[in-house]
Amino acid sequence: MLSTFPKEPNVTLDNLKFLLDGGILVDLSDGEYIHPFQLSPDALNYIQHKGI
């Protein structure tokens, strides 16, 4: 988690495509902790069935 909320969007189209392909994004922006983000199989399944 960030100690402050970013003022600008920070997930690019390429980041989104990577997540939708099951990839892992890592946030290191707070300079102290590693925050990995990955969609669960249920989330990926939901997106695929919605045609998103």
C-alpha positions as a LaTeX table, in Angstrom:
\begin{tabular}{lrrr}
\hline
Residue & $x$ (\AA) & $y$ (\AA) & $z$ (\AA) \\
\hline
Met1 & 0.00 & 0.00 & 0.00 \\
Leu2 & 1.08 & 3.54 & $-0.59$ \\
Ser3 & 1.36 & 6.05 & 2.21 \\
Thr4 & $-0.09$ & 8.64 & $-0.17$ \\
Phe5 & $-2.53$ & 8.14 & $-2.99$ \\
Pro6 & $-0.96$ & 8.84 & $-6.41$ \\
Lys7 & $-2.38$ & 11.89 & $-8.18$ \\
Glu8 & $-1.81$ & 10.46 & $-11.65$ \\
Pro9 & $-3.00$ & 7.10 & $-13.00$ \\
Asn10 & $-0.17$ & 4.59 & $-12.74$ \\
Val11 & $-1.43$ & 1.43 & $-14.47$ \\
Thr12 & $-0.61$ & 1.61 & $-18.17$ \\
Leu13 & $-2.34$ & $-0.28$ & $-20.94$ \\
Asp14 & 0.67 & $-2.59$ & $-21.15$ \\
Asn15 & 0.45 & $-3.20$ & $-17.37$ \\
Leu16 & $-3.24$ & $-4.05$ & $-17.72$ \\
Lys17 & $-2.62$ & $-6.46$ & $-20.60$ \\
Phe18 & 0.14 & $-8.10$ & $-18.56$ \\
Leu19 & $-2.20$ & $-8.57$ & $-15.57$ \\
Leu20 & $-4.94$ & $-9.96$ & $-17.82$ \\
Asp21 & $-2.43$ & $-12.50$ & $-19.15$ \\
Gly22 & $-1.80$ & $-13.66$ & $-15.56$ \\
Gly23 & 1.38 & $-11.67$ & $-14.96$ \\
Ile24 & 2.51 & $-10.16$ & $-11.67$ \\
Leu25 & 3.01 & $-6.42$ & $-11.20$ \\
Val26 & 5.31 & $-5.29$ & $-8.40$ \\
Asp27 & 4.93 & $-1.90$ & $-6.71$ \\
Leu28 & 8.11 & $-0.60$ & $-5.11$ \\
Ser29 & 7.02 & 3.03 & $-4.97$ \\
Asp30 & 7.06 & 3.45 & $-1.20$ \\
Gly31 & 10.78 & 2.64 & $-1.12$ \\
Glu32 & 10.39 & 0.20 & 1.76 \\
Tyr33 & 8.02 & $-2.66$ & 0.94 \\
Ile34 & 7.36 & $-4.88$ & $-2.07$ \\
His35 & 3.70 & $-5.05$ & $-3.11$ \\
Pro36 & 2.95 & $-7.74$ & $-5.71$ \\
Phe37 & $-0.36$ & $-7.67$ & $-7.58$ \\
Gln38 & $-1.71$ & $-10.63$ & $-9.54$ \\
Leu39 & $-5.26$ & $-11.48$ & $-10.57$ \\
Ser40 & $-6.56$ & $-14.72$ & $-9.08$ \\
Pro41 & $-7.75$ & $-17.56$ & $-11.33$ \\
Asp42 & $-11.34$ & $-16.66$ & $-10.34$ \\
Ala43 & $-10.80$ & $-13.03$ & $-11.38$ \\
Leu44 & $-9.26$ & $-14.05$ & $-14.71$ \\
Asn45 & $-12.11$ & $-16.49$ & $-15.31$ \\
Tyr46 & $-14.68$ & $-13.78$ & $-14.54$ \\
Ile47 & $-13.03$ & $-11.36$ & $-16.98$ \\
Gln48 & $-12.84$ & $-14.00$ & $-19.72$ \\
His49 & $-16.51$ & $-14.94$ & $-19.33$ \\
Lys50 & $-17.58$ & $-11.28$ & $-19.37$ \\
Gly51 & $-15.71$ & $-10.79$ & $-22.65$ \\
Ile52 & $-13.64$ & $-7.98$ & $-21.21$ \\
\hline
\end{tabular}
